[in-house]
């Protein structure tokens, strides 16, 4: 083909890059299957041959080899000898016992309930209705989890894994040492609050969430050694929030809801707060104008996830300022963390 041929001017890099993006779910499912099989746990003590791994996991050895080769291509494991694989630092995060494990989050995000929701994205974009409502008839996913114990267990473990990573980033970015009593609103099983209390022995906490959620929190608080400094209280944030705190934390709570419901929670916080108390939201903050970046990619995809899952949304700093003002707060500042989340600090007006 001569250089003057029109075909020589065709850009192949761009369509190839776009095809890599659209087939991204291939990789997410490969990682999800590795988590389901416990591959990282079986490689904990060093390299193993495919046949040994297949025997331990109940997999078909030739097919497992194909999975491991794909994982090797993405640096999750490494083939140190033909047919013999070892974990990389990235793959270690799939171990159940690793300090930085995200195995439960992988099982959650790669699970059927979430990928079916994302398969309904076209309907969500065309109508504004969440996939949880359209596909599963649920007004919100939290009610649906309560009706399906197996899914609830998967989601709870996944949320806890995300909260564990988030908690390290939050504690590293903000000094809670003088905050007295911290109320964690919608705090799940207490991972974030437990990490804060571990880092600041003089601080006390109140973990607040739905009764069925906080009743499962004691084991985590006891393992963290903070149960004697952390009360648990069950209730409904749309009705009333515990009073008497010096800091009210809402970690990835407000993004679950539209403005009307978000305002109801924030106004209840404002009523519960005593003078001088602070509000701290942990959320992915959308840029005012999106450009290609890792942070923007996380925030915008998280925003679509809220569309398909909860009917909520991620927001820009200006949108948070407006929301806070309507609830009786001023936005004081936004503190970035090492992850793609930021801390949004508000004070009562």
N, C-alpha and C positions, 0 to 999 in steps of 0.2 A: 504494500500500500504506500503510495507516495505521500509526501508531506502536504501536498496540495489537495489531497482527498478530504472531503468534508468530514468523514468519519474520524480522521485523526484529531479533530478539534473537540470531540465529545469529551466532556468531563466525566470520568469514571469514579473519581474519588468521592464526590458528593453522593451519588446514588448508593455507592458501597457503604458509606457512613450511615446513610438513612436506613439501609437494610439491616445494619448492625443494631440500630436503635429499635427497629420494629420487631426484631427477633430476640429482644432482651429477655422476654419471658422464658425462652429456652434455658437461659442461664439460671434464672430464679428458680425454675423447677428442678434443675440439676442440683443446685445447692440445697433445696428443700428435701429432695430424696436422700441426699447425703446425711442431712440432719435426722430424717426419719430412720435411716438404717444405723445411725450412731457411728458412722465411719470414723469421725475424729476421736471418739472415745476408744474405739478399738485400736487406733494408732497412737494412743497416749504414750505408750512405753517404747515406741520406736517403729522402724519400718516393718512392713509385713508384705508377704506375697499375696497376689490377688486370690489365689486358691484358699489361703488361710482366712482372709477377710470374708470371702464368700461363705465359707463354712460357718464362721462366727455370726454372720448377719442373715443367713438363710437366703442369700442372693444367688443368681445364676452367674457363675464365674466369668464367662466370656462377656456377658452384658455388663457386669460390674466393672470389668477392665475398661470398657468403653466409657462408662461414667467417670472413672478415675482419670482417664486421659483427658476428658473434657475439663475436669476440675484442675488438672495439672496445667492446662493451657491458660487458666486464670489465676495461677499461683495459690490455689487453695491446698494443693499437695504437690509433691515432686516425685518423679520416678527416678530413684537413685540407681536402680539396676533394672533391666528389662523385666516387667511384670511385678516389680517390688516398689511400694509407695511409702512415702513418709510425709508427715504434716509439715506445712510451712507456718510461720507466725500468723498469717491470715487464717489458715485453716484451724489453728488452735482456738480461735474464737467460736468454733462450732462444738468444742468440748463442753459437756455439761458442767464440769467442775472447774473450768477456767475462770479466773477472777474477772476477766473481760468477756465472758461468754455471752453470745447473742443467739445461742441455739434456739431458745424458746421463742425469740422474736422471729427467727427464720421459719419456725413451724407455724407461727401465727400468720405472717405476711404471705407465706407460700401456700397456705391452706385453701381448701376449696371455697369456703364462705367468702373469703376476700377476693380470690380471682374470679369467682362468678359475679361478684359485685362490679368489678372493673370491666367485665365483659358486657355490662349494661351501660357503659359510659355514654354511648350514643343517645340512649333514651334520656339519661340524666341531663345531657347538654341540651337536648331538644325541648325538654319539659321543665327542668329545674327540680324534678322529683328525685329523691335519693333511690339508689338501687335497693337498699334495705326495705324501703316502702314498696317499691314496684315489684321486686322479685319475691320478697319474703313476707310482705304484708305487715311489717313492723313499723310503728311510728318512730322508733329510734332503735339502734342496735342493742342498747343496754337492756331494754325489756326483752328483746329476742334472746340475748345470752342467758338471761335468767330462766327462760323456758327450755333451754337446751343445755343441760349440765356438762356434756362433753365439750361443746364449743366454749362454754363459759370457762372451763378449766384451761383450755388452750389459750383463749384470749387473756385471761388473768395472768398466766405465766408469761405470755408474750409482752404484755404491758409492763410487767415487773422487770423483765430483761431490759426493755427500753429505758424504764425509769432508773435502773441501776447505772447505766452509762450517763444518763442525763444528770443524775444526782452528783456524780463525780465532777462533772463540768460546772454545775451550779455552785457547789461548795468551793471550788477553785476560784470562781469569779466573784464571789460576794462574801463579805464578812458578817456572819450572823451572831457573833459573840455577844453583842449587847441587846439582842432582841427579846430577851425575857421569855415570853410565851409565844410560840409559833402555832398557828392554826392552819393545818393543811386541808384545804377544802377540795373534796373529790380526790383525796390522796391515795385511793386504792388500798393496797395492803401495807402501805407505809414505807416503801423503799426510799423515797426522797427524804421524808422526814427523819427516818432512822439514820441516814447518812449525815444529815445536818446535826442531829443530836450526838452522834459519835464524834464529830469534829469539834463540838462545842459543849463540853460537859456541864456548863452552868445553865444551859438553855433547857426549857421544858417544852413539850409539844402536846397538841390535841389533834388527833387524826379523825377527820370527819368525812364520812361517805355514807352510801346507802347501808342500812343495817346488815343486809346479807353480805356486803363486801367487808365491812370492818370486823365482823365477827370472825373472819378468817385471818385477821392481821396479827394476832398475838404471837404466833410462832415466829414470824419474821422479826418482830420487835424484840422478842426474847433472845433470838440468835444474835441480834445486833447488840445486845446488852443494854438496851435503852427502855425496856418495858416499864421500869419503875419511874421513868421521867416522861412517859407518854400515855395520856389517856386516850381512849377510843370512844367515839360518840357516833351513833347511827342517826340518820335523819335525811331530810330532803332539802337540798340547797335552794330549791324554788320556794320553799316555805319559810325556813328559818335557819340561820347559821350560828354556831356557838359564839358567845360574846367573851370579852376579856382578853383577847390576844393582842400582842404587840406587833405581830406581822401576820398577815393573811396571805397564804400562798395558794395560787390556782395554777397548777402545772398541767398544761395541755387540756384544760377544761373549757375555757371560753371558745376555743376554735370548734368545739363540738356543736355549737349552737348558732342559730341565726341571731340577728341583733336583738329581737324582742326577748328571747330566752336568755341571751347573754346579759342583757340589762337587768333582768330579774335577779340573776345571781349576784351581779355586781352591786345592785342596790341593797340586797340583803347583807352583803359584806359591809357596805357602808354603814348600815344601821347597827351592825354588830360591833363595829370598831370603836374603841375609845379614842379620845384625843391623843394625837401623836402616833397612833398606829399607822403602819405602812401596808400597802398592797403590793404584792409581787406576783406577776404573771409570767410563766415560762411558756413561750410560744415561738413558732417560726414566724418571723416578721417578713412580709412581702416587701420587696423593694418598690419604691414609688414608680420607677421605670425599670422594666426587666431587661437585663442584658445577659448574655450567656456567661454563667459562672456556676460553680458547684453549689454555692449558697442559694442562688436563684432557682437552680434546678430542684433542690430539695424543697424549697418553700412552695414553688408552683405545683409540683407533683403532690405535695402534702395537701395543698388546696383542693386539687381534684379528688384526692382521697376523701376529704371531708364531704365533697359533693356526693360521691357515690355511697359513702358509709352513713353519715349522720345528718346530712342536710345543712351542716355548719360550713365554716369557711375560715381560711387564714386571712389576715388583714395587714394593711400597711401601717406604718407608724402614725400617719395622719388619721386613719380610720380608728386606730386604738385611742388616739387622743379625743376624737369625737365621742366614741363610746364611753370612755371614762368620764368625760365632762357631763354627759347625759345622766351618769350614775352618781354624780356628786364628787368626782375626783379631778385632779389635774395630773397630767402625765409629767413626771419629774425627769426621767431619763430612761434610756434603753441601754442595757449592758450586754454586749455580745459574750458568748461562751466559746469554748473550744469546739463545740458541736455546732449544728446548724440551728440551734435554738438561741433565743435571746431572753434576757430578763427585763420585763417591762415594769418599771416602778411607778406607782401612783400614790398620791397623798390626798386626804380628804380636803375639800375646799371649805 
